[in-house]
Amino acid sequence: MHREEDTKKVKRAEILEEAKKCICGGRDQEYGKPENNFQLIADLWGAYTGCAYTAKDVAMMLALLKVARIKTGVKADSFVDLAGYAACAGELAEMEIVIRKENKII
């Protein structure tokens, strides 16, 4: 039982470490900062649908896309991507709070 718990912890750590590498490293250079890229996507989705979206909305909807993919077939990188989108959404949520406080919306 001890070994099974150790294996789970290692796998969890590996998924989180790989997500960290993706969102804090190479992908910034490929696609730009997530907040800028997600805002561009939000603007494009908004133009297409006529609805307003935030960068955080994009991160969450991309996370939901990964959940749907996991539902239909498990690929290890889907879990890495899901963790990465969740981390980006969490950071974007904090940024929204700071902006609202600065603008005295909260």
Stockholm file with secondary structure:
# STOCKHOLM 1.0

chainA/1-106         MHREEDTKKVKRAEILEEAKKCICGGRDQEYGKPENNFQLIADLWGAYTGCAYTAKDVAMMLALLKVARIKTGVKADSFVDLAGYAACAGELAEMEIVIRKENKII
#=GR chainA/1-106 SS CHHHHHHHHHHHHHHHHHHHHIIIIIHHHHHCCHHHHHHHHHHHHHHHHSCCCCHHHHHHHHHHHHHHHHHHCCCHHHHHHHHHHHHHHHHHHHHHHHHHHHTTCC
#=GC SS_cons         CHHHHHHHHHHHHHHHHHHHHIIIIIHHHHHCCHHHHHHHHHHHHHHHHSCCCCHHHHHHHHHHHHHHHHHHCCCHHHHHHHHHHHHHHHHHHHHHHHHHHHTTCC
//
